Amino acid sequence: MRNTAADRRSCKRVILFFLIAGWLPAAITTRAETLALHTFTGESTAAAVTSPSLFASTFGLSSGALEFGYAQEDTWTGSGVPYAQGSGGWAAAHPDAAKHFSATLTAVPGASFTVTNIRFLARSTAQGPSAIGVSINGALLHETNAPANSTFAVHFPVSGFADLTTAEIRILGWDNGSRSSSGGGLLHIDDVLTGGDTAAAPPGGGTQDAIRVRVATFNVEHGLGEPGLESPGSGQYEAVKAVLRRIDPDIIGFQEMMVSHFDHWYELADELDYPYVAIGAAGEFDSMRQGYFSRYPIVSTHNVQSPSGAKELVRAPFRAVVEVPGAATPLVLWNMHHKAMGDNASRFRRAVEAIRIVQDIDAYRAANPLHDAFLFMGDLNEWATSGQPEQFNALPSGLPGSYQLGADIAFPVPYSLFPDDRYRDAGGGMTLLEAYRTGTTDNRCFSSSRLSHIFLSDALFSGSMGAPGGEIYFSGTDDSSGLPKSGDPLPSGTSWTASDHLPIYTDIYLAAIPPPDGIPTWWRMQYFGHPEPRDDGDCRAEDDPDGNGMTNWEEYIAGTDPLSADSTFRAIIEPDASISFLSATGRLYTIEYRDGLDSDDVWQTVDGFEDVPGTGETIMHILPEGDGGDMRFYRLRVRLAL
């Protein structure tokens, strides 16, 4: 009987260890980190993991369309299929003229980075490139022959690229004559990791303690298109997708989401790799809704409604609480599409809507005083201009017959300047974000005026990284200036094909988990009901309240429940020599091995399984064949993705 590699591996005795990596309560050390990791999971070219000190663009292809492949699934040992691929054009005789994949890393303001290593998986078909190489900012660092139809790992150290603020990483393919090739075949790549270190010098000195999150607001006219034209593949749908890929937000607040398009919204989220989607309720006078796409967990939502006996809100304001891994507090967002038109009745209705939103913001902040990272955004259908009525002393004419003002609203009802003065004091203070069309000083996000806005809490606007910058994305003036963007500039007409409104977006910075305890306040609040460690309880980092052998600090890093003894960080070795474990989102996993416990037996990373992102589901990996010995030791490492 013929023994397969799996049969031989299953005969080897394996011993499994676990290692939880992260901030240590007793001492804090620095280490090399993942600057960016592109896994192409879900056919997404966006980075699956990015350092909080960087912006990573999507991966692109210098000529032709970047596509995705699923063949030879068992040979792609990292994140698995799909992988990225480019077809044809690999016949150049020198790397200077070679077709290439590329992505750009850009440091956030005040930060810099050093590239220390690059690794990825590659495969060339028989007529694909016979050589592949890697360059940074045009300097060729590494080249190797590319065998035909064989998946192989490229992993090499990098030196001489320190204190960078931007770096273009290229993976090139060309014909070096090492084997016969026409250059008309395919080159596949997967799990492209750029490793290194980051450093930051925020305004006023100090150290980097902030996590960058890109937030956008976007009124997509008629949802995703006029009835009959809104399906995937249509002009507006593809234009919306292109705009969002270009600005690459982590969280998007949408207006004008329609029930008839819900399936298309969810499909768009899948195509753009947003795992978290929330859509609000219909309004009291309009069925269009607000909603969110998010790369981070949306842990709660709330629709703001008129009080009992009142009917005031055209569309329902929609609140979402988002848990950003590594942040000290959640990010709280309010999203609104105010009543349109410029008559007094419409302005009065906007004034009352603003009162209800501010009441909700104030109530939430009173109940959650530590949640100081919050913002309000949306299509507010007005901008602060002269000529607005100062206040309303009575109900104006022109209100719908079914309109019912709440009994708690007292006259006079203030209006000007709307929206600035109506939201400035909400939640303890907010500031209107200034934003301009890409590459210009034009602040119109509608054809003739600025209707969409973002207000930031004092904690976001005056944080350690300084006031955030804002931008109105407009493809007609996109010259790659302004905030960092992903990919190449879009055709000039893309924005107006997508919507009659332009999106506004900004990079905000959330306070990171403060050392030395290492546990964020929101996590301790969630499980123990208070934000600080207490000596008279079981909520300190070193405590183990459920008695399962894992401290609270380890439970947080592993993404497990500190109050459930059954919730532990563990893995199972199966008889077929595979390892499986339940992963958590926002975590990175590495499998390592050694053949003995002597001092000269060092831990080595299992090929293709370093810093693999958690999915919230069980991950299974086939362990490699050993060297013929009768014992092998494995350990599974977990750390925060940020």
PyMOL commands that set and color helices and strands:
alter all, ss='L'
color gray80, all
select helices_A, chain A and resi 5-11+41-43+73-75+95-97+235-247+259-271+344-367+420-423+426-428+458-461+475-477+494-498+521-528+552-558
alter helices_A, ss='H'
color red, helices_A
select strands_A, chain A and resi 13-20+33-38+49-50+54-56+60-61+67-69+83-87+99-107+111-124+131-136+139-145+152-157+166-174+186-200+210-219+251-257+276-279+289-294+298-303+318-322+331-337+374-379+391-392+413-414+430-432+435-437+452-457+470-472+504-511+571-573+578-582+587-594+604-605+612-613+618-622+631-640
alter strands_A, ss='S'
color yellow, strands_A
deselect
rebuild
show_as cartoon
